[in-house]
């Protein structure tokens, strides 16, 4: 004899504010930092894990991720901490995931002194939420 327990359907929504670095000065000895945000809202509330993929320009590597612009690449990364010591990824390759909460900060960093062509650089990173 099997007994069934209660079941609940989850409805979760995810929204994001992109990390916008603005202008990068390749001669600056300091990295360029910026922030973005991810919001996860579930009804009823659920325990979630938020993962980020390597992006479309990195060739599968999380460290560094790369933005593309006019035949050139600019290295950057997305982190779960402001010091950028914990790379936000999918839990593989020494990356970290983030327990879901209503609002999460994404810390972005472009390392200093990269010799790149002047261009508009960009990347696309996929957010995965598991619950």
N, C-alpha and C positions, 0 to 999 in steps of 0.2 A: 504494500500500500504506500503510495506517495502522497505527501502533503505539500500543498503549495502555500507560499507566503505572499504577502502583499508585494506588488510591483508598482513602481512609479516611473512615468515617462519623464525624461529630462529635456528641457529646451534651453540651449545655451546660445548666446550671441557673443561675437568677438568683433571688436573694432580696434583700429590702430591709428596712431599719429606717427608719421614717418620721422626718422632721424634726418634732420636737414643740417648739413655741416656748414653751409654757406661757402665763403671763399677760403680756399686753402693756399697758404703761403709756403711754397716749397723750400724757402730759405730760412724759415723760422726753426729755431732749435727746440721748440716745444710742440708736443702733439696737439692736434685740434680735437676738442671734445664737444659733444652735443648730446641731446637726449631726445627720446621719443617716448611713446606710451602704448601699452596694450591694455585693453579693458575686456574682462571676461565676466559675463553676467549669466548665471544659470537660475532657472526656476523649475523646481525648488532648488535652493542652494546645493552645490555639489563640490566635492573635492576634485580639483583638476590639476593637471600638469601641463605647462606651456613649453613647447619646444620650437626652435627656429632651425630652418635648414641652412646649408652653407651659402645659399644665394646662387644666382644663375651664372656668375662669371668666375667662380673660384675653382672650377674643375673638381668640385667635391670636397675641397679643404675648408675647414672652419677657421684655420689660423695660418695665414690671413685670409679673410674674405677679400674680394676685389670688386671695385667699381670699374666699369668700362666707359671709355670716352674717346672717340675718334682714333681707334687703333692702339690705344694705350690703356694701361690699368693703374689704378690707385688703390693701394692696400688700405684696409680698414678692419675694424671689428666691432661686434656688438657684445655687450657684457651685462652681467646681472649686478655688478657692483661698480661704483663710481671710479675706483682705482683701476678698473679693467683688468683685474687679476683672474676673473672667472669668465671664460668665454661662454656665451649663451649659445647652446646648440641642442642636440638631441640626446645627450647622455653618452655618446660615443666619442672616441678620439680625444679624451680628456676634456670634454665639454660638459657643461652643467645645464640642467633644466630648472625651471622655476615653478614652485607650487603656485597654482592659480589663486588669484585674489581678484577683487573687483578691479583694482587699478595697479598696473605694474609699470615701472620705469625701465626703459631700454637705454643703456648708456652706450654711446658710440664714440669710437676713437680712431683717428687717422694718425699713424705714427709720423714723427717729424722727419724732415730732410729727404723726402722722396722726390726724385727728379722726374717730373712728368710734364707732358705737353699741356699748355693751356687748353682747356676744353671743359665741357659740362660732363661730369661723371655721375653714373648712377648704377644701381643694382636693384634686384627684386628678391626679397626673402619671404619664404612661405612660413606662416605661423600654423602650428598644429596644436590643438587643445584636446587632451585625452581626459575622459572622466569615466 
